[in-house]
């Protein structure tokens, strides 16, 4: 039995980042539907994450393709020794296919 009490451990920013990490070609609508927020909120979160360097966005035809930078630290001043990669790994179900995720962790070619 699941009881919802109005709060969660992971923020919407963290959920969007995790979703993008595993689904780099998803649309904002797909992300919003999965997370349970509005598409407008999702666009704002994507913009925040992009502005701070946590994701890169590039065009592939009419779609956006995202890349997560897992080497950045968490933003809270008490958790800056924890890297995004650590959180993403913790949020990845053991039975989740990691094709996109594994690709995202590979070093970038120059």
N, C-alpha and C positions, 0 to 999 in steps of 0.2 A: 504494500500500500504506500503510495507516494502522497505526502502532504505538502502543499505549497504554502509557505509562510510569507511570501512577498519579497524575499531576497535570495540571491544566489552568490556562490563563491566567485564565479567568473563573470566579468563585465561583458557588455555587448561588444566592446572593442576586442576583447580577448576571444570571444566567440566568432566574430567576423574574421579575425586574423587566423584562427584555427581552421575555419571553413575554407578560406582562400588558400591556405597552405595545402589543404587536401584536394581542392577543386579549383585549380588556377584559372580555369576558363569559364567559370560561372558568371552569370549576369547578376546585377544588383537585385533584381526581382527574385531570382532563385535563392540568393543569400538571405534576403529579407524573409522570404517564406519559410526557410529552414530555421532561422534564428527566432522568428516570431516578432519582428519589428517592421516598421514601415519601410518602403523603398527609399523614401526621403532620408530617414534616419540612417539607413545603410549607406547611401551616397555620402552623407556627412562623415560617418565613421571611416569609410574608405579614403576620403579626402584627408582626414586627420592622420590616418596611418601612413598615407603617402607623403604628406607634408613632413612628418617626423622621420621618414626614411625606413619605416618598418616594411613597406611594400613598394614595389615599382609597378607601374602600369604601362603597358604598351598596347598598341592597336594591332590586331590581326584581322584584317578585313573590317567588318563592322563591329567586331567584339573587342573587348578588353581582355588581355591576358595579364595575370599578376604573377609577381615573384616576391616571396617573403625573404627578408634578410634575417636569418636566424641567429646571426652573430651579435645582434644588438642586445643591450641589457634591458631589463624591465625599467619602467619609468619611475616607479616610486623610490624615493630616496633611501628607504630601508631595504630595498631589494635590488639594488643596482649590481650586485654580485651574481644575480641570477640572469642567465641569458634566455632570450625568446625560445631558442632551440629546446631548452630544458622544459619549458612549459608546454610547447607543442608536442614534445615527445610524451609528456605525462597525459596530455589530452587525447592522444591517439590510442584508440582501442586496439588491443592486441590482434584482433581479427580484421582490422581495417586494411584494405589494399593500400599500399604505400607508394604506388607508382608516381603520382604527382609529388608526394611528400619527399620521397627519396631523391627525385630530380631536383627539388628545391634546395636540398642540403648539399648538393654537389657544388664544389667551388666554381665560380664564374670563370669562363675563359676570357682572356684579355682581348 
